[in-house]
Amino acid sequence: MPAWTPPLDSGALHDLLERVRNWQPFDGGALLDDVAAALDDVPPAEGDTAPLAERLRGHLARLVTIAVASEADQDTTAAQLALQARPLQTEPLPGERRAATAHLRRLGWTANELHDRLTALRCLRKAA
């Protein structure tokens, strides 16, 4: 009988431990606050644009992961929204103010729609 070997080596275990330590639960309230800031009639202050875009990218990444993990991407609408979200997560924030505001609005709209769809499919609990 062969000797038992662990499924992960020490490097992989260390990486897994770091991922668990850095994990934060999904916060629907924070998502809705960021969506509201992105979609408000008054654009965020110039210094707030980049951090808001980064947070929205993080929300989108989490929502896409939830959609895939819960198989919500089998739903046509959820799949389309996840497909729209993927390139937005990596698209750089434009330097010009109007273009940056338009990009924030796309991020916010997509995050809001995907959140709403996942909530309707019962992949998420209703937030706020």
C-alpha positions in Angstrom: 0.0 0.0 0.0 1.5 3.4 -1.0 2.2 6.0 1.6 -0.3 8.8 1.9 0.7 12.1 0.3 -1.0 15.4 1.0 -3.1 16.9 -1.9 -1.2 20.2 -1.7 2.5 21.0 -1.3 3.6 23.6 1.2 3.6 26.4 -1.4 0.1 25.7 -2.5 -1.0 25.5 1.2 0.6 28.8 1.9 -1.2 30.4 -1.2 -4.5 28.9 0.0 -4.0 30.2 3.5 -3.3 33.7 2.2 -6.4 33.6 0.1 -8.5 32.6 3.1 -7.0 35.3 5.2 -7.7 38.0 2.5 -11.2 36.8 1.8 -14.0 39.2 2.6 -17.7 38.3 2.4 -19.9 39.9 -0.2 -21.3 43.2 1.0 -24.5 44.0 -0.9 -24.9 47.3 1.0 -21.4 48.5 0.0 -22.2 47.5 -3.6 -25.4 49.5 -3.6 -23.6 52.5 -2.1 -21.0 52.4 -4.8 -23.6 51.9 -7.6 -25.5 54.9 -6.2 -22.3 57.0 -6.3 -21.5 55.9 -9.9 -25.1 56.5 -11.2 -25.8 59.8 -9.3 -26.6 62.9 -11.3 -23.6 64.5 -9.8 -20.4 62.6 -10.8 -18.0 61.8 -8.0 -15.1 64.2 -7.2 -12.1 63.6 -9.5 -10.1 62.1 -6.6 -12.9 59.6 -5.8 -13.2 58.3 -9.4 -10.4 55.9 -9.5 -11.1 54.3 -6.0 -14.8 54.0 -6.9 -13.9 52.3 -10.2 -11.7 49.9 -8.4 -14.4 49.0 -5.9 -16.9 48.5 -8.7 -14.5 46.2 -10.5 -14.2 44.2 -7.3 -18.0 44.0 -7.0 -18.3 42.9 -10.6 -15.6 40.2 -10.1 -17.4 38.9 -7.1 -20.8 38.9 -8.8 -19.5 37.0 -11.8 -17.9 34.5 -9.5 -21.2 34.0 -7.7 -23.0 33.7 -11.0 -20.6 31.0 -12.2 -20.5 29.1 -8.8 -24.3 29.1 -8.5 -24.8 28.2 -12.1 -26.8 31.3 -12.6 -24.9 31.8 -15.9 -27.4 29.1 -17.2 -29.9 32.0 -17.1 -29.7 33.9 -20.4 -29.9 37.4 -18.8 -27.4 36.5 -16.0 -25.0 35.0 -18.6 -25.3 38.2 -20.8 -24.6 40.5 -17.8 -21.7 38.3 -16.7 -20.3 38.5 -20.3 -20.6 42.3 -20.2 -19.0 42.5 -16.8 -15.8 40.5 -17.7 -14.2 43.1 -20.0 -15.3 46.0 -17.8 -13.3 44.5 -14.9 -10.0 44.9 -16.8 -10.8 48.0 -18.9 -8.6 50.9 -17.6 -10.3 54.0 -16.4 -10.0 56.7 -19.1 -8.0 59.8 -18.2 -10.5 62.3 -19.6 -13.2 63.2 -17.1 -16.3 62.7 -19.2 -15.0 59.3 -20.5 -14.2 58.3 -16.9 -17.7 59.2 -15.7 -19.2 57.3 -18.6 -17.0 54.3 -17.7 -18.1 54.5 -14.0 -21.7 54.5 -15.1 -21.2 51.4 -17.2 -19.5 49.7 -14.2 -22.3 50.8 -11.9 -25.2 49.9 -14.2 -23.7 46.4 -15.0 -23.0 45.7 -11.3 -26.6 46.8 -10.3 -28.3 44.8 -13.1 -26.2 41.6 -12.3 -26.9 42.0 -8.6 -30.6 42.4 -9.2 -30.7 39.4 -11.5 -28.7 37.2 -9.0 -31.1 38.3 -6.3 -34.1 37.4 -8.5 -32.6 34.0 -9.1 -32.1 33.6 -5.4 -28.3 33.4 -5.7 -28.0 36.3 -3.3 -30.1 37.5 -0.4 -31.8 40.8 -1.0 -29.5 43.6 0.1 -30.6 46.8 1.9 
